Amino acid sequence: MNLKFPKNFIFGAATAAYQIEGGRRADGKGESIWDTFCDIKGNIDRNETGEVACDHYHRFREDVAKMKEMHLDSYRFSVAWTRIIPDGDGKVNPKGVAFYDALIDELLSAGIEPMLTMFHWDLPQALQDKGGWLNPESVKWYTHYAEVLFDAFGGKVKKFITFNEPFVFTDFGYVTGTFPPGIKGNYRNKLIAAHNVLKSHGSAVRLFRKKKINGEIGITLDYAYNCPATKQDKDVKAAARANEFWAGWYFEPVVLGRYPEHAKKWFAERGLLPEITDDDMQLIAEPIDFLGINHYFVNYLEADETNDREGTRTVYPNVHHTDMDWPVTEDGFYELLKYLQSVLKVPLYITENGVSLNDIVTLDGTVEDYDRIDYMKRYLSKLSQAIEEGLDCRGYYYWSLMDNMEWAAGYKPRFGLIYVDYPTQRRIIKRSGEWYRSLIDEKNKV
Ligand code: GAL
């Protein structure tokens, strides 16, 4: 197995504000849609909430010390909009800014590069009350928030990510209804929200250039990727078509400057498409410095003409499954990397990849998560191979730095390199965290 990475390759770990911070009302923070969504019984497994989570808001220095102990090159975290501007569009809250400023300083003095995600799903409730992403004003609200972040952290933070996984929060928010605002089956609203989110992204990138911020800006898209189950032409075409309806709907506008053709036609014929102008498309495709991709698994598909939308059906591979029943499909990850290599003109970062396992603390106080090490080896060996074959990938962020609130699934899934014992908030670096450190050390020796 080949795990060779260039010395300047960045190994990090990622988190998101709502999943780890807690401090729901600390220092003037406003309410986000996740705060209010979790208050409604039945929305989250065991009715858990992020009210306390990993209490990172109060323990961030301890957490940065653990990152340092693991020799991480970089840490990807998100900013809670409601700490910075509690009502979303009004006055800035200096205490919220001070929190992230202190976190960034702590990272920098530990020699860890901060990567800042500007939006990881926790929209201010006050903005949701005005229609949220369905309101065309959302582009202005977001750009104002972006400006506050650039003014506060520009220069210190060298990598900004405008959005995390727009597919997931618009689809789960308006189609499956499992995320706030919890609407089911409204494709039209999903597409309107997605369009406003993509425009907000472009608008922030434009502002970043205008303000000549010293650093780089990109976006993180999830790419679950649909692979053909066979090499037959009909399956290859069907899988490509399916991608248009999923990740492609976000990827193609940002990277190629257009919505995917077949899916666009399909939505238009059903009156589901929002108004899309040439100016919008130019804004959305505003050149970025890098692309972040989050990836966990692929779906294998074969052609099925009885499915009039994507024309596919799923074929289930006989592979290991994680604690959340996600398949472990590193060969498909390699296929995705090859596709990205064929279309991308900017450097790639894997901004999330990881596995949830049923981790336990042994009597000796250790967490022996060898399956996680195996998962990382499988995916990282494919990444290393693709890089050797010419893919310009500059970094990998394991999801997640520590166990945390896995959204609607609550605290049961454990993704971390660090185990969190929630009742005591004790942290334990798992075997995987030690293995990751040795991989980072090995790379730095090269
Ligand atoms: C991503 C998300 C993360 C995390 C991860 C594991 O979709 O960005 O916040 O929850 O999945 O499910």
Boltz pocket constraint, residues with backbone or C-beta under 6 A from the ligand:
constraints:
  - pocket:
      binder: B
      contacts: [[A, 16], [A, 19], [A, 164], [A, 165], [A, 168], [A, 222], [A, 294], [A, 352], [A, 399], [A, 405], [A, 406], [A, 407], [A, 415]]
      max_distance: 6.0
